[in-house]
Amino acid sequence: MIFVAISFTNKKLTLQFSEEDFPEDAYQRGNVKNGAGAFVSPDSMTYPIISDVFHFFLEHSSSQATKYNIYGHSAGSQFVHRYLLFNNTSEGNLAVAANAGWYTFPNDAIDYPYGIGDSEDDIGVDVEAYYGKRLIVLLGEADTLRTENLNTSSKADAQGRMRLERGNAFFEFCKADTESRGVSFRWERVYVAGVGHSDAKMAPTAARLLYGK
């Protein structure tokens, strides 16, 4: 179950996204392709829901916010880094993606979801704009186990044998790609010492990165 909690002055609203309505293809992979394997239009993906939630909050509160931050761990981290890639909204401020199990590399030589395939031509994915967004790749230095829920397919293992290796490979690929393209790279990579695959232990660092002390 995925929860989004929104706090108002005197009440809290919790939105629930069930696994039945948002299985792995719609959550981690964002409903980017249809059953026939073709890319869908960006407004048919899961990602615009984030903006809908943000505007619902603005309409039902006194907030004057114009941007929002987003954080995800593990499967949520998969959602976050793909959300930045496939969603064109300018309302996102800072994103933190922690300990993703595997990644979508912005490599058109690899089909989605491990790469972007023909998405630049088919639906106008803008990789250079992606690199210009503010993303922190947050990695637990002890996230080195091949746990039972880790994707161990050959395509995932091509990114590394465990989450820490895969996160580093993803960051280094993207950094090198920006250098070859001659575009800005606004991402950061932050390590959390002694922490493995634990949202509870990663979240405090993420909160400080997003909101300071």
C-alpha positions as CSV (number, residue, x, y, z in Angstrom):
1,M,0.0,0.0,0.0
2,I,1.3,3.5,-0.9
3,F,0.3,6.4,1.3
4,V,0.5,10.1,0.7
5,A,-0.1,12.2,3.8
6,I,-1.1,15.8,3.5
7,S,-1.3,18.0,6.6
8,F,-3.7,21.0,6.8
9,T,-4.0,23.5,9.7
10,N,-6.3,21.3,11.8
11,K,-6.7,18.0,10.0
12,K,-4.7,15.4,8.0
13,L,-5.8,13.8,4.8
14,T,-4.3,10.4,3.8
15,L,-4.6,9.2,0.2
16,Q,-4.2,5.5,-0.4
17,F,-3.0,3.9,-3.5
18,S,-3.7,0.2,-3.3
19,E,-1.5,-2.5,-4.8
20,E,-4.6,-3.7,-6.7
21,D,-5.0,-0.4,-8.5
22,F,-1.3,0.4,-8.7
23,P,0.6,-2.9,-9.3
24,E,4.3,-2.8,-10.1
25,D,3.8,-1.8,-13.8
26,A,1.7,1.2,-12.7
27,Y,3.7,2.1,-9.6
28,Q,7.5,1.4,-10.0
29,R,7.3,1.6,-13.8
30,G,4.7,4.4,-14.1
31,N,2.3,2.8,-16.6
32,V,4.7,4.1,-19.3
33,K,3.8,1.4,-21.8
34,N,0.5,-0.2,-22.7
35,G,-0.3,-3.9,-23.1
36,A,1.0,-3.9,-26.6
37,G,4.4,-2.6,-25.5
38,A,4.0,0.9,-27.0
39,F,4.7,4.1,-25.1
40,V,1.6,5.9,-23.9
41,S,1.1,9.6,-23.8
42,P,2.6,11.3,-20.8
43,D,-0.8,12.3,-19.4
44,S,-1.9,8.7,-19.4
45,M,1.1,7.7,-17.1
46,T,0.9,7.5,-13.4
47,Y,3.2,10.5,-12.8
48,P,0.7,13.4,-13.3
49,I,-1.1,12.1,-10.2
50,I,1.6,13.8,-8.1
51,S,0.7,17.2,-9.6
52,D,-3.0,16.5,-9.0
53,V,-2.4,15.8,-5.3
54,F,-0.3,19.0,-5.0
55,H,-3.1,21.1,-6.5
56,F,-5.7,19.4,-4.3
57,F,-3.6,20.4,-1.3
58,L,-3.3,24.0,-2.6
59,E,-7.1,24.2,-3.1
60,H,-7.9,22.9,0.4
61,S,-5.3,24.8,2.4
62,S,-3.9,28.4,2.8
63,S,-0.5,27.4,1.3
64,Q,1.1,29.7,-1.2
65,A,3.5,27.0,-2.3
66,T,4.4,26.9,-6.0
67,K,6.7,23.8,-5.9
68,Y,6.9,20.6,-4.0
69,N,9.6,18.1,-2.9
70,I,9.4,14.3,-3.4
71,Y,11.1,11.4,-1.7
72,G,11.0,7.7,-2.4
73,H,12.8,4.6,-1.0
74,S,13.3,1.3,-2.8
75,A,10.2,0.8,-5.0
76,G,9.4,4.5,-4.3
77,S,12.9,5.4,-5.4
78,Q,12.2,3.7,-8.7
79,F,9.0,5.7,-9.0
80,V,10.8,9.0,-8.2
81,H,13.7,8.8,-10.7
82,R,11.3,7.7,-13.5
83,Y,8.9,10.4,-12.5
84,L,11.5,13.0,-13.1
85,L,12.4,11.5,-16.5
86,F,8.9,11.1,-17.9
87,N,7.1,14.0,-16.3
88,N,7.5,17.5,-17.7
89,T,6.0,19.6,-14.8
90,S,8.1,22.5,-13.6
91,E,6.4,22.3,-10.1
92,G,8.9,19.8,-8.7
93,N,11.6,21.4,-6.6
94,L,13.9,18.7,-5.1
95,A,13.7,14.9,-5.4
96,V,15.4,12.3,-3.4
97,A,15.6,8.7,-4.7
98,A,17.0,6.3,-2.1
99,N,18.2,2.7,-2.6
100,A,16.3,1.9,-5.8
101,G,16.5,-1.8,-6.6
102,W,17.3,-1.0,-10.3
103,Y,17.1,1.9,-12.6
104,T,16.0,3.2,-16.0
105,F,19.2,4.4,-17.6
106,P,18.7,7.3,-20.1
107,N,20.2,5.1,-22.8
108,D,18.2,4.8,-26.0
109,A,20.1,1.6,-27.0
110,I,18.3,-0.3,-24.2
111,D,14.5,-0.8,-24.2
112,Y,12.3,0.4,-21.5
113,P,12.2,-0.1,-18.5
114,Y,16.0,-0.7,-18.2
115,G,16.7,2.1,-20.8
116,I,14.6,4.7,-22.6
117,G,14.4,2.9,-25.9
118,D,12.6,5.1,-28.5
119,S,10.9,7.3,-26.0
120,E,12.7,10.5,-27.1
121,D,11.2,10.1,-30.6
122,D,7.9,8.5,-29.7
123,I,6.8,10.7,-26.8
124,G,9.4,13.5,-26.7
125,V,11.3,12.5,-23.6
126,D,13.9,15.2,-22.9
127,V,17.0,13.6,-21.4
128,E,18.9,16.9,-21.2
129,A,16.0,18.5,-19.2
130,Y,16.1,15.5,-17.0
131,Y,19.7,16.2,-16.1
132,G,18.8,19.8,-15.3
133,K,16.3,18.8,-12.6
134,R,17.4,18.6,-8.9
135,L,17.8,15.0,-7.9
136,I,19.7,13.5,-5.0
137,V,20.6,9.8,-5.4
138,L,20.7,8.6,-1.8
139,L,22.6,5.4,-1.2
140,G,23.1,3.3,1.9
141,E,26.7,2.2,2.1
142,A,25.6,-1.1,3.6
143,D,22.9,-1.9,1.0
144,T,25.0,-4.7,-0.4
145,L,22.8,-7.8,0.1
146,R,21.0,-9.7,-2.7
147,T,17.7,-9.9,-0.8
148,E,14.8,-12.0,-1.9
149,N,12.9,-9.0,-3.2
150,L,15.8,-7.7,-5.3
151,N,15.4,-7.9,-9.1
152,T,18.1,-10.5,-10.1
153,S,17.3,-10.7,-13.8
154,S,20.2,-10.5,-16.2
155,K,19.2,-7.0,-17.3
156,A,19.1,-5.8,-13.7
157,D,22.4,-7.5,-12.9
158,A,24.0,-5.7,-15.8
159,Q,23.6,-2.6,-13.7
160,G,25.4,-4.3,-10.7
161,R,25.0,-7.2,-8.3
162,M,23.3,-5.2,-5.5
163,R,21.6,-1.9,-4.9
164,L,24.7,0.1,-4.0
165,E,26.5,-0.9,-7.1
166,R,23.5,-0.2,-9.3
167,G,23.0,3.3,-7.8
168,N,26.6,4.2,-8.4
169,A,26.5,2.8,-11.9
170,F,23.4,4.8,-12.7
171,F,24.8,8.1,-11.3
172,E,28.2,7.6,-13.1
173,F,26.5,6.8,-16.4
174,C,24.3,9.9,-16.2
175,K,27.2,12.2,-15.1
176,A,29.3,10.9,-18.1
177,D,26.4,11.4,-20.4
178,T,26.0,15.0,-19.5
179,E,29.7,15.6,-20.1
180,S,29.5,14.1,-23.5
181,R,26.4,16.2,-24.3
182,G,27.9,19.4,-22.8
183,V,24.8,20.1,-20.6
184,S,24.4,20.9,-17.0
185,F,24.2,18.2,-14.3
186,R,22.3,19.3,-11.2
187,W,22.3,15.9,-9.5
188,E,24.1,14.9,-6.3
189,R,25.0,11.6,-4.8
190,V,24.9,11.2,-1.0
191,Y,25.9,8.2,1.0
192,V,24.5,7.1,4.4
193,A,27.2,5.3,6.3
194,G,26.4,2.0,8.0
195,V,22.8,1.8,6.6
196,G,21.4,-1.0,4.4
197,H,18.0,-1.4,2.8
198,S,16.1,0.4,5.5
199,D,13.6,3.3,4.8
200,A,13.4,4.1,8.5
201,K,17.2,4.6,8.6
202,M,17.5,6.4,5.3
203,A,14.5,8.8,5.8
204,P,16.2,11.1,8.5
205,T,19.0,11.9,6.0
206,A,16.5,12.4,3.3
207,A,14.5,14.8,5.5
208,R,17.6,16.9,6.3
209,L,18.5,17.1,2.6
210,L,14.9,18.2,1.7
211,Y,14.2,20.5,4.6
212,G,17.4,21.1,6.5
213,K,17.6,20.8,10.3
